[in-house]
Amino acid sequence: MWPRARVPGWQADKGETLLNSFLKIGADGRVVVAVPQAEMGQGAWSGLAQIAADELGADWRTVSVEPAPLGADYANKGVLIDMLAGVPSGMQGLARWGATRMVEYLEFQITGGSTSIRGFEAPLRAAGAAARAMLCAAAARRWDVRADACTTAGGFVLHKANRAAFVDLLGDLDPDDAPAEPVLRDKPLLVGKSLQRLDIPSKVDGSARFGADVRLPGMAYAAIRQNPIGATRQPLGRVALPAGAKLVETPDFIAVVADGWYAAKTALDALAPRYTPGPTPPGPWLEAGLKAALETSGTVVRAEGDTGSGGLSVDYSLPFLAHACLEPMTATARIADGRCEIWAPTQSASLASWAVAKALDIGSDKVTVYPTLIGGGFGRKVEKDAAVQAALIAQAVGRPVQLIWSREEDFGHDMWRPAAAARMRGKATPAGITAWDAKIAVPDVGANFMTRNVPIAGGDPQAGAAAIEGAVAMPYAMPAVRVTHCLADCNVPLGYWRSVGHSFSGFMVESFVDELAEAAGADPGAFRLAMLGDRPRHAAVLRAALRAGGPLGAVSPGVGRGVALVESFGSIVAEVAEVKMVDGAPRVTHVWAAIDCGRVVNPDSVVAQVESGIVYGLTAALHGRVTFQDGVASTTNFDSYPLMSLADMPRIDVTIVASNAAPGGVGEPGTPPIAPAVANAIFAAGGGRQRDLPLVRAA
């Protein structure tokens, strides 16, 4: 149904020996690991390489990585972990089999959903163990001993006093020695240690190559201006461009190509295009529509027990958010001999290659995508728009082109995190919550994303549990629960934003839990613990955060501490925030976090990612807000969408709770708890209940 003819698999360079789909060894002893996930600061390259190197028994100082090509072996089956969580147990096996085959068939590479380790731990361990078996078999033949009596460590095969470097055995390797079911190590050699990340040295000395660092012979530079949302561009009329500059027009954008980006941008600004708005341009009605949606009956996605009537009832709201990556959208394209090459900081080479092939009307096997390092992704760089635009511009001017969006284009044409609103009603005693009734209004991000990027799997927006993840399956034991999704209308493009639905449901749920604790006269920490009797992992994480953060509530005049607990992407995170009210405004001074993410590959990377998630979530909680007027986003640069500065950063302490559970994600779970923890701390500090984000409103 979808034929293709791809060059199979990963290739070995001169002097390299390919051991399997994930490992090769060079004549200089260098061990190269194929990594199918994008590196955008989260440590995926190093974490995945550490897993393979551990099973292989490699010397970490000799390990390097290469981005994996498209292929079934590199398809991210980890995206199915959360996607299939709601499938009935009797259908899990069949659903997983079918979905796995489809992901492999599509060669679907994507970095998102905190699935890098979760999705590739098993295949990388198997690849490392299989390669170890091959090396041990080669050494065993040389020494006339049993292969299973040999082991590996530090880049050598070992048997008693015998010792052979991997590189010295390459000529004796036999592919038939690779077992169908490799035996994994009982005890790790490298996994669990804070090894130096592979991407850091080049980022420090400036040699790392990001998207805008690509240089090709004869390359030109393009600046772009896209139509406002839903608008059409009026004819430009006579256009005067500087010598050597070229104009490219499509229905959706105009671009100017020149020998330098500044020259292209200056010429583009002089064009001053005009637009005709669409019939219903995005505007303030979007957020007003969310609150109106709460008055509808909605779709009940969870109903247990009788929630009755009465009790505490409050409303919450969260705004549209931008991804605000420091690196704006960029891509470089070269077209020659019926083929297209794309260099891009992409989270999905698959989506980029499919979209470019469609735009150029060529086969997807004629498109090669070279992923670069990503200067901030957060879900935005899953999208393929810049790659498609670069390809179309390169095709129009007949030379390689590097497209770089201006900051204004990057903010003005984001794929936004949707706004959301909730009406929460509940009852509680000091022993816990007795009734919980939540109505949440939010658009369907998944349908919006899939229709735009994978039309074969897209469809009309639907009300359902997937749209309000984190608000349906909660860790607390409650006798009566009712959760309703009210599907909200939205005509702006929506995308996956770091922690997706948990980014708003975490705020709603954990803020309301705190309000119910207050109404019941209970300590917020003890109140939560009382409802976690059958959730020992959650209770352990919460206790660790509470031990580190100290007493909750008011700790001194104008200073308070609040807590939040959220499970997302297979990991459990609790955060205690300390807030000091200064002239009526909150200043977050300290955050204590605890995480149970199952088996840990690199503790330092886990700590760094929890810190990163807190910074990202804190920026949004305090300042993040995007509004629309006549189809145009209000936010155009960092002056209207401020990021956390070093001067404003709180101290962050992270505790990793030891666990033997399967690996969970770490890139996103640190984000959801910070907004409610800070809001709860503001209340404790005497700043009142904060039910609407952002917490700091512009004057």
C-alpha positions in Angstrom: 0.0 0.0 0.0 3.0 2.3 0.5 5.9 1.0 -1.5 9.4 2.4 -1.1 12.9 1.4 -2.2 15.4 2.6 0.5 19.1 1.8 0.7 19.0 -0.7 3.6 20.3 0.4 7.0 23.4 2.1 8.4 26.6 2.1 6.4 30.2 1.6 7.5 32.8 4.1 6.5 36.3 3.2 5.3 38.2 1.4 8.1 35.0 0.7 10.0 33.4 -2.7 10.8 29.6 -2.9 11.1 28.6 -5.2 13.9 24.8 -4.7 13.7 22.2 -1.9 13.1 23.4 0.1 16.1 27.2 -0.5 16.5 30.3 -0.3 14.5 34.0 -0.2 15.4 36.7 1.8 13.6 40.2 0.7 12.9 41.3 3.2 15.5 39.3 1.5 18.2 36.5 4.1 18.1 33.1 2.6 19.0 30.2 4.3 17.1 26.6 4.1 18.2 23.7 4.9 15.8 21.3 7.1 17.7 17.7 7.4 16.3 16.8 10.3 18.6 17.5 14.0 18.2 19.8 15.7 20.6 18.3 18.9 21.8 20.0 19.3 25.2 18.2 16.5 26.9 21.2 14.1 26.7 19.6 11.5 24.4 22.8 10.9 22.4 24.8 10.2 25.5 22.1 8.2 27.3 21.5 5.9 24.3 25.2 5.4 23.7 25.8 4.7 27.4 23.2 1.8 27.2 24.8 0.2 24.2 28.4 0.8 25.4 27.5 -0.8 28.8 26.3 -4.1 27.2 29.2 -4.1 24.8 31.8 -3.4 27.5 33.3 -0.4 25.7 35.7 2.2 27.1 33.5 5.3 27.4 36.4 7.5 26.2 36.3 5.7 22.8 32.5 6.0 22.3 31.0 8.4 19.7 27.6 8.7 18.0 26.1 9.2 14.5 22.4 10.0 13.7 20.7 6.8 12.5 19.2 6.8 9.0 15.6 6.1 8.4 14.8 2.4 8.8 12.6 0.0 10.6 15.3 -0.7 13.2 15.3 2.9 14.2 11.5 3.5 14.3 10.5 4.9 17.7 8.2 2.2 19.1 8.4 4.1 22.4 5.7 6.5 21.3 3.2 3.6 21.7 3.9 3.2 25.4 1.6 6.1 26.5 -0.6 5.9 23.4 -1.8 2.4 24.2 -2.1 2.9 27.9 -5.8 3.3 27.7 -6.5 0.2 25.5 -8.5 -2.5 27.4 -6.1 -5.2 28.8 -7.7 -7.9 26.6 -6.8 -5.9 23.5 -3.4 -4.7 24.5 -1.5 -7.5 22.8 -3.2 -7.2 19.4 -3.1 -3.4 19.6 0.6 -3.3 20.4 1.4 -5.8 17.6 -0.5 -3.8 15.0 0.8 -0.5 16.1 4.4 -1.7 16.3 4.2 -3.1 12.8 2.8 0.2 11.5 5.5 2.2 13.2 8.2 -0.1 11.7 6.6 0.0 8.3 6.5 3.7 8.3 10.1 3.9 9.6 8.7 6.5 12.0 11.4 8.4 13.7 10.4 11.0 16.2 11.8 12.4 19.4 9.1 13.3 21.9 7.0 12.2 24.7 10.1 11.5 26.8 10.5 8.2 24.9 14.2 8.1 24.0 15.3 5.8 26.8 11.9 4.1 27.2 11.8 3.3 23.5 15.4 2.3 22.8 16.7 0.8 26.0 15.7 -2.8 24.9 17.0 -2.7 21.3 20.3 -1.0 22.3 20.9 -3.4 25.1 20.3 -6.3 22.7 22.6 -4.7 20.1 25.4 -4.3 22.6 25.0 -7.8 24.0 24.9 -9.3 20.5 28.1 -7.5 19.6 29.7 -8.6 22.8 28.9 -12.2 22.0 30.5 -11.9 18.6 33.7 -10.4 20.1 33.8 -13.1 22.8 33.3 -15.8 20.2 36.2 -14.4 18.1 38.5 -14.3 21.1 37.5 -17.7 22.3 38.5 -19.3 18.9 41.9 -17.6 19.2 42.4 -18.8 22.8 40.7 -22.2 22.3 38.3 -21.6 25.2 34.5 -21.5 25.6 32.9 -18.2 24.4 30.6 -18.1 27.4 33.7 -18.1 29.7 34.8 -14.8 28.2 33.6 -11.3 29.1 34.2 -7.7 28.1 35.2 -4.5 29.9 37.0 -1.3 29.1 37.2 -2.1 25.4 38.8 -5.6 25.8 37.6 -9.2 25.7 38.8 -10.9 28.9 39.4 -14.5 29.9 41.6 -15.1 33.0 45.0 -13.7 32.0 44.0 -13.4 28.3 43.2 -9.9 27.1 42.4 -8.7 23.5 41.3 -5.2 22.4 38.1 -5.0 20.4 39.9 -3.5 17.4 42.3 -6.5 17.3 39.5 -9.0 16.9 37.6 -7.2 14.1 39.1 -9.4 11.4 38.0 -12.6 13.1 34.3 -11.6 13.6 31.7 -14.0 12.3 28.1 -12.6 11.9 26.8 -16.1 12.6 28.1 -15.7 16.2 25.4 -13.0 16.9 22.7 -14.8 19.0 19.0 -14.4 18.2 18.4 -13.7 21.8 21.5 -12.1 23.4 22.2 -12.6 27.1 22.1 -9.3 28.9 24.5 -8.3 31.7 23.5 -9.0 35.3 25.4 -6.0 36.6 26.0 -2.8 34.7 29.4 -1.4 34.0 28.5 2.1 32.8 24.8 2.5 33.3 23.9 4.3 36.5 27.1 6.4 36.4 27.3 10.2 35.7 29.6 9.9 32.7 30.5 13.0 30.7 28.0 13.7 28.0 29.3 13.4 24.5 27.7 16.6 23.2 29.0 19.0 25.8 32.7 19.5 24.8 31.8 20.6 21.3 29.1 22.9 22.6 31.6 24.5 25.0 34.4 25.1 22.3 31.9 26.2 19.6 32.6 23.3 17.2 29.1 21.8 17.6 27.0 22.1 14.4 23.4 23.4 14.8 21.0 24.1 12.0 22.2 27.5 11.1 25.9 26.4 11.2 25.5 24.4 8.0 27.6 25.6 5.0 27.4 24.3 1.5 29.2 25.3 -1.7 27.2 28.0 -3.6 24.7 28.4 -0.8 22.4 31.4 -0.6 20.3 32.6 2.4 16.6 33.1 2.6 14.4 35.3 4.8 10.7 34.5 4.9 7.3 36.2 5.7 4.3 34.0 6.1 0.6 34.9 5.9 -1.2 35.8 9.1 -3.4 32.8 10.3 -6.2 32.3 7.8 -5.4 35.4 5.7 -4.5 35.6 2.0 -1.8 37.9 0.6 -2.7 40.7 -1.8 -0.7 41.0 -5.0 2.7 42.6 -4.4 2.7 44.6 -7.6 6.0 45.9 -8.9 8.9 44.7 -6.7 12.4 46.3 -6.7 15.1 44.1 -5.2 18.8 44.7 -4.7 21.1 43.3 -7.3 21.5 39.5 -6.9 18.4 39.1 -4.7 15.5 36.9 -5.8 11.9 36.8 -4.8 10.1 33.5 -4.2 6.3 33.6 -3.9 3.9 30.8 -2.9 0.3 31.1 -1.7 1.4 30.8 1.9 4.6 32.8 2.1 7.1 35.1 0.3 10.8 34.8 0.7 13.8 36.8 -0.5 17.0 35.0 -1.3 20.4 36.7 -1.2 24.1 36.0 -0.6 23.6 37.0 3.1 20.7 36.6 5.5 20.7 40.2 6.6 20.6 41.4 3.0 17.7 39.0 2.4 15.8 40.2 5.5 16.4 43.9 4.7 15.0 43.4 1.2 12.1 41.4 2.5 11.1 44.1 5.0 11.0 46.7 2.2 8.3 44.8 0.4 5.6 45.5 3.0 3.0 42.9 1.9 -0.7 43.4 2.7 -3.2 40.8 3.6 -6.9 40.1 3.5 -8.1 38.5 6.8 -10.0 35.2 6.7 -13.7 34.9 7.6 -13.0 34.3 11.3 -9.5 35.4 12.2 -8.2 34.2 15.6 -8.8 36.7 18.3 -9.9 37.2 22.0 -12.9 35.0 21.2 -10.7 31.9 21.5 -10.1 32.2 25.2 -13.7 33.4 25.8 -14.9 30.3 23.9 -13.1 28.0 26.4 -15.1 29.4 29.3 -18.3 29.1 27.2 -17.5 25.5 26.5 -17.6 24.8 30.3 -21.3 25.5 30.2 -21.9 22.6 27.7 -22.5 19.0 28.8 -19.2 17.8 27.3 -18.2 14.1 27.2 -17.7 12.1 30.4 -14.5 10.2 30.2 -14.4 8.8 33.8 -17.3 8.2 36.1 -17.0 6.3 39.4 -19.3 6.6 42.4 -21.7 9.4 43.0 -20.1 12.9 43.3 -23.4 14.4 44.4 -23.9 18.1 44.5 -22.5 21.0 46.4 -19.0 21.3 47.8 -16.2 23.6 46.8 -16.4 24.9 43.2 -13.7 27.0 41.5 -12.6 27.8 37.9 -9.1 27.7 36.5 -7.6 29.0 33.2 -4.4 28.8 31.3 -3.4 30.7 28.2 -2.0 29.8 24.8 1.8 29.3 25.1 4.7 29.6 22.6 7.6 27.2 22.5 10.1 30.1 22.6 13.1 28.1 21.4 16.3 30.2 21.5 17.1 28.7 18.1 14.4 29.9 15.6 13.2 27.6 12.8 15.8 26.9 10.2 16.6 24.4 7.5 19.1 24.1 4.6 18.1 22.4 1.3 20.0 21.3 -1.8 18.3 19.8 -4.8 20.3 18.0 -7.6 19.7 15.1 -10.0 16.1 14.6 -8.8 17.1 14.2 -5.2 16.7 16.6 -2.2 19.0 16.8 0.8 17.8 18.6 3.9 20.0 19.7 6.9 17.7 20.6 9.8 17.4 20.7 13.6 14.4 18.3 13.4 12.8 16.1 16.0 11.4 13.9 13.2 13.4 13.1 10.1 10.5 10.9 9.0 7.9 13.8 9.0 10.4 16.1 7.3 11.2 13.6 4.5 7.6 12.8 3.8 6.5 16.4 3.7 9.4 17.5 1.5 8.8 14.6 -0.9 5.2 15.6 -1.2 5.9 19.3 -1.7 8.5 18.5 -4.4 6.4 15.7 -5.9 9.2 13.2 -5.7 9.5 9.8 -3.9 10.3 9.9 -0.2 13.3 7.7 -1.0 14.7 10.6 -3.0 14.9 12.8 0.1 17.7 12.5 2.6 17.5 14.4 6.0 20.6 15.1 8.0 19.6 15.9 11.6 21.7 18.6 13.3 21.9 19.4 17.0 18.8 21.3 18.1 19.0 24.6 20.0 15.7 24.1 21.9 12.9 21.8 20.6 10.2 21.3 23.2 8.0 19.8 20.6 8.1 22.6 18.1 10.8 21.0 16.0 8.7 17.9 15.4 7.1 20.1 12.7 8.3 20.1 9.2 7.4 23.6 8.0 10.8 25.1 7.7 12.2 22.0 5.9 9.4 22.2 3.3 9.9 25.9 2.8 13.6 25.6 2.4 13.1 22.9 -0.3 10.6 24.9 -2.2 12.8 28.0 -2.1 15.9 26.0 -3.2 13.9 24.5 -6.1 12.7 28.0 -7.2 16.2 29.6 -7.3 18.1 26.5 -8.4 20.8 26.6 -5.8 21.3 25.4 -2.2 19.5 27.7 0.3 19.6 28.1 4.0 16.3 29.4 5.4 16.3 31.1 8.8 13.1 32.5 10.3 13.3 35.8 12.1 12.4 35.9 15.8 9.1 37.6 14.8 8.3 34.8 12.4 9.2 32.2 14.9 6.9 33.6 17.6 4.2 34.7 15.1 3.9 31.3 13.4 4.3 28.8 16.3 2.3 25.7 16.7 0.9 26.8 20.1 0.1 25.0 23.3 -3.6 25.5 23.6 -5.3 27.6 26.2 -7.4 25.6 28.6 -10.1 26.2 31.3 -11.6 24.1 34.0 -14.4 24.0 36.5 -13.5 21.9 39.5 -15.9 20.8 42.2 -15.2 18.6 45.1 -15.6 17.6 48.8 -13.0 16.5 51.3 -12.4 15.6 54.9 -8.9 15.6 56.6 -8.6 12.0 55.6 -8.9 12.8 51.9 -11.1 13.7 49.0 -14.6 12.2 49.0 -15.9 13.6 45.7 -14.1 15.0 42.7 -15.9 16.5 39.6 -13.8 18.1 36.9 -14.9 19.7 33.7 -12.0 20.7 31.4 -12.4 22.7 28.2 -9.5 22.4 25.7 -9.1 21.8 22.0 -7.9 18.4 20.6 -4.2 18.9 20.1 -3.6 15.4 18.8 -6.1 15.7 16.0 -4.7 19.1 15.1 -1.2 17.8 14.9 -2.0 14.5 13.1 -4.2 16.1 10.5 -1.4 18.5 9.7 1.5 16.1 9.8 0.2 12.6 9.2 -3.1 13.0 7.4 -3.6 9.3 7.0 -4.0 9.1 10.8 -5.7 12.4 11.3 -9.4 13.2 11.6 -11.9 15.6 13.1 -11.3 16.8 16.7 -12.7 14.5 19.3 -13.6 14.8 22.9 -11.9 12.2 25.0 -9.4 11.2 27.7 -6.3 11.7 25.5 -6.9 15.4 25.2 -6.8 15.9 29.0 -4.1 13.4 30.0 -3.2 13.7 33.6 -6.6 14.8 34.7 -8.2 11.3 34.1 -5.9 8.8 35.7 -4.9 10.4 39.0 -2.8 8.7 41.7 -5.1 9.6 44.6 -7.7 7.1 46.0 -11.1 8.8 45.8 -14.5 7.0 46.2 -16.4 9.3 43.7 -14.8 10.7 40.6 -16.3 12.3 37.5 -14.1 13.8 34.7 -15.6 15.6 31.6 -13.9 16.9 28.5 -15.6 19.8 26.8 -14.2 20.0 23.3 -13.3 23.7 22.5 -13.2 25.3 19.1 -9.8 26.5 17.9 -8.6 27.8 14.5 -4.9 28.3 15.3 -2.4 25.5 14.7 -1.7 23.6 17.8 1.4 21.5 18.6 3.0 19.4 21.3 4.5 21.6 24.0 6.8 20.2 26.6 4.7 17.8 28.8 1.7 18.3 26.5 -1.7 17.8 28.3 0.1 17.4 31.7 1.3 21.0 31.3 -2.3 22.3 32.0 -3.9 19.3 33.8 -1.1 19.3 36.4 -1.9 22.9 37.4 -5.6 22.3 37.6 -5.5 19.0 39.5 -2.7 19.9 42.0 -4.0 23.4 42.7 -7.5 22.0 43.4 -6.1 19.2 45.6 -4.5 22.0 47.7 -7.7 24.0 47.9 -9.6 20.9 49.1 -6.9 20.3 51.7 -7.3 23.9 52.9 -11.1 23.5 53.0 -10.7 20.3 55.1 -8.2 22.0 57.5 -5.5 19.5 56.6 -1.8 19.8 55.9 -1.3 19.7 52.1 1.4 17.1 52.3 -0.2 14.8 54.8 -3.5 15.2 52.9 -2.0 13.8 49.7 -0.1 11.0 51.5 -3.4 9.8 53.1 -4.7 9.1 49.6 -1.6 7.3 48.3 -1.9 4.1 50.4 -1.9 1.9 47.3 0.7 3.9 45.5 4.0 3.3 47.3 6.2 4.8 44.6 4.2 8.0 44.6 4.3 8.2 48.4 8.0 7.7 48.4 8.6 10.5 45.9 6.3 12.9 47.8 8.0 12.1 51.1 11.4 12.7 49.6 10.4 16.1 48.4 8.8 17.0 51.7 11.8 15.9 53.6 14.1 18.1 51.4 11.8 21.1 51.4 10.7 21.2 55.0 7.3 22.3 56.4 4.7 23.5 54.0 2.6 26.6 54.4 3.8 30.0 55.8 7.4 29.7 57.0 8.0 33.4 57.8 6.2 36.7 57.0 5.6 36.9 53.3 7.3 33.5 52.6 5.4 30.3 51.9 5.9 26.8 50.5 3.7 24.8 48.3 3.8 21.3 46.9 2.6 19.4 43.9 2.8 15.7 42.7 2.4 14.7 39.1 3.0 11.4 37.3 3.7 11.8 33.6 5.6 9.9 30.8 6.3 6.9 33.2 7.9 9.0 35.9 6.7 10.5 39.2 7.8 14.0 40.3 7.0 15.9 43.4 8.1 19.5 43.8 8.1 21.9 46.8 8.4 25.6 45.9 9.3 28.4 48.2 8.0 31.8 47.3 8.7 35.2 48.8 6.2 38.0 48.1 8.0 41.2 47.1 5.9 44.3 46.6 2.9 42.1 45.9 4.8 40.0 43.3 6.0 36.4 43.8 9.7 35.6 43.7 10.5 31.9 43.7 13.6 31.4 45.9 14.0 27.7 46.2 12.6 24.5 44.6 13.1 21.0 46.0 12.3 18.2 43.6 12.2 14.4 43.8 11.8 12.0 40.9 11.3 8.3 40.5 12.1 7.6 36.8 12.8 3.9 37.2 16.2 2.6 36.2 18.6 5.5 35.8 21.1 5.6 32.9 23.0 8.8 33.8 22.1 10.4 37.2 23.6 13.8 36.2 21.4 13.9 33.1 18.3 13.1 35.2 19.1 16.0 37.6 19.8 18.3 34.6 16.5 17.5 32.9 14.4 17.9 36.1 16.1 21.3 36.5 15.5 22.1 32.9 11.8 21.2 33.2 11.4 23.4 36.2 13.0 26.4 34.4 10.8 25.9 31.4 7.7 25.4 33.4 8.5 28.3 35.7 9.0 30.7 32.8 5.5 29.8 31.5 3.9 29.8 34.9 5.2 33.3 35.7 5.1 35.1 32.4 3.9 32.9 29.4 0.9 34.1 27.6 0.0 34.5 23.9 -3.2 36.2 22.7 -4.5 36.8 19.2 -6.0 39.8 17.4 -7.2 39.7 13.9 -5.2 36.5 13.1 -1.9 37.8 14.5 -0.2 36.6 17.7 0.5 39.3 20.3 3.9 37.9 21.1 6.7 38.9 18.6 9.9 38.6 20.7 11.3 38.0 24.1 10.4 41.5 25.3 6.8 40.3 25.4 7.5 36.7 26.3 10.3 37.0 28.9 12.4 34.0 29.9 13.7 33.3 33.3 17.0 35.2 33.8 19.9 34.0 35.9 19.1 36.8 38.4 15.6 35.5 38.9 16.4 31.8 39.1 15.7 29.9 42.3 18.0 27.4 43.8 17.0 23.9 42.7 17.8 20.7 44.6 16.9 17.4 43.0 16.6 14.0 44.7 16.5 10.8 42.6 14.5 8.1 44.4 16.1 4.7 43.8 13.9 2.4 41.8 14.1 -0.9 39.8 11.1 -0.1 37.7 11.3 0.2 33.9 12.8 3.5 32.8 10.5 6.5 32.7 10.9 9.7 30.9 13.0 12.6 32.3 12.8 15.3 29.6 9.2 16.4 30.4 8.1 15.2 33.9 9.8 18.1 35.7 7.6 20.7 34.0 4.0 19.9 35.2 4.4 20.2 39.0 6.1 23.6 39.1 3.2 25.9 38.3 0.8 24.4 40.9 3.6 24.2 43.5 4.4 27.9 43.0 0.7 28.9 43.0 0.2 26.9 46.2 3.2 28.6 47.7 1.9 32.0 46.8 -1.3 31.3 48.8 0.8 30.1 51.7 2.8 33.3 51.6 -0.3 35.4 51.8 -0.7 36.2 48.1 -4.1 34.7 47.7 -5.3 31.8 45.6 -4.0 32.0 42.0 -6.3 30.2 39.6 -5.3 31.8 36.3 -1.9 31.7 34.6 0.4 33.4 34.2 1.0 34.3 37.8 2.7 37.6 36.9 0.6 39.8 34.7 2.0 42.5 32.6 1.1 46.0 33.8 
